[in-house]
């Protein structure tokens, strides 16, 4: 299904917080170029010409001279005080201690699970999605040997199954094609899941039983039927030519690809039957003759233990994410598109590749607490918990995305079991991020907080800033717009007492295709809580203020 082109967030109707002091000015997106003198009054105006003298009796003239002397002295002191307070700005990166947001090496986790892989009740399969949206799908396969065979017509719901790595994990697929080529394609989905199992769960010796992977697996396969399917495999340069047999046996993966290209329904079904039988042989090896001997393990689950650095391969990660999304979020695309434009309640998504970049940049691991304020359908939450096994919490104010998010979480848990993988705990709340008691409770414990505030109204951004004062040292806030007025780490008399001064901020680029609301790239911001660094800068300002005060009394 198409992903929608808008942004997610929580709505709030609060005014910006009252400035800390009377001299604090509203924040802008431009950096400060002058240091302002603390205090309610403006900087004293320095006179460039002296007043003309007047003729008076000697005694009053003496007082006049004294007054002019005091005025001259006052002007000199004002110049001295002004020059003293125009101190050189302090930059965070001028400090000797490092404030890098780069995290330590991730901690290892146990990827595999020991429980059964059966998805259980209320499982949303590929077949159930197609049946719900049957009017959007059409016939794809046919019986090339019997054109009168109607078993592959859309109304007949032709189906096959795919065995997943874990025990008792199996899914039914209807073999139909979408009328809109951009919509969910169950045949392509089945192929991609099978190829991912082949690549990541099988040893080379086991792979030999299935054949070789099609060379165009990494490309988007166009399964639109050719005009003359019976003649497309002729000619040496044709990409559809079948390498009919592998030296070690039948190349079932290539045979499957050939059946798709030719729309040969019976060949597709028979090939899938053989492939599933091979997978079942690996999942359920023969029991030993000794009844008291332990049963041999599922070799597909055993393969997970050999993955390097206890990390889920990207292909497996993205396959699980895509399977879950297409079945639990995609069918609700039209409902998710109903929003008030240019408001804080705009729906949109961060793509999985962007989420992985954020996870790497912030160093999320299995002992982390991740929070997403305005989580939408929970895409980032479920990916973070699957990718790192961290604990995740998200809150969403809009009922429809919140409901879809809860369903996505349920289906993600089932699919992780089917693939034999563990994931961290995820908690989803429907509510307002500014008034939620759970947000107040968890913020002091959070390691990473994501705020997709690309289209947040200014009052909501301002209302969020005081909440970050509860974050612990070293916590990181990730946002699409900065919560500070200047990104050059410049600390001045004007902003030294601002709430956001506790942050050390880094701007990072994201690539094109990273967000759902636009095709271009952009920037995101990492705000690291650095109270120790802020205290050092604050002390330096206090020392400068004290010296300037002593100088003004001279």
Secondary structure, 3 states (H helix, E strand, C coil): CCCCCCCCCCCCCCCCCCCCCCCCCCCCCCCCCCCCCCCCCCCCCCCCCCCCCCCCCHHHHHHHHHHHHHHHHHHHHHHHHHHHHCCCCEEHHHCCCCCCCCCCCCCCCCCECCCCCCCCCCCCCHHHHHHHCHHHEEECCECCCCCCCCCCCHHHCCEEEEECCCCCCEEEEECEEECCCCCCCHHHHHHHHHHHHHHHHCCHHHHCCCCCCCCCCCCCCCCCCCCCCCCCCCCCCCCCCCCCEECCEECHHHHHHHHHHHCEHHHHHHHHHHHHHHHHHHHCCCCCCCCCCCCCCCHHHHHHCCCHHHCCCHHHHHHHHHHHHHHHCHHHHHHHCCCCCCCCCCCCCECHHHHHHHHHHHCCCCCCEEEEECCCCCHHHHHHHHHHCCEEEEEECCHHHHHHHHHHHHHHHHHHHHHCECCCCEEEEECCCCCCHHHHHHHCCCCEEEECCCCCCHHHHHHHHHHHHHCCCCCEEEECCCCCCCCCCEECCCCCCCHHHHEEEEEEEECCCCECCECCCEEEEEEEECHHHHHHHHHHHHHHHHHHHHHHCC
